[in-house]
Amino acid sequence: MEVKAVTRYVRISPLKVRLVMDVVRGMPVDKALATLDYMPQKAAREVARTIKSAAANAEHNFEMDRSSLVIKYIYADQGPVLKRFMPRARGMANQIRKPTTHITVIVDDEADE
């Protein structure tokens, strides 16, 4: 059975999050969390939070065994972009784009495969 967790409006670019996700895609949950603990990227902490949430949902809501959970799907969608302006020389202003990301993790039981 597939169990899902979504973290929305994370203030990191989707491209940066996808680089971290590619490392853990298809891994067992425990191994993925151990791998993310040693990654220096800020996105690794947010991805780990979402994986922990999906594992907790599976354990609590569906009474699945955490040791048998595998990351089946993991993806990052683009959220809304916060647009800010920064003053520049001669009275001009440049636009600053602050992208957000929606992280989705779907874990599955190994026994179903």
Summary of the structure (lengths in Angstrom):
residues: 113
radius of gyration: 17.2
end to end distance: 9.8
largest distance: 65.3
contacts: 335
relative contact order: 0.28
helix: 44%
strand: 35%
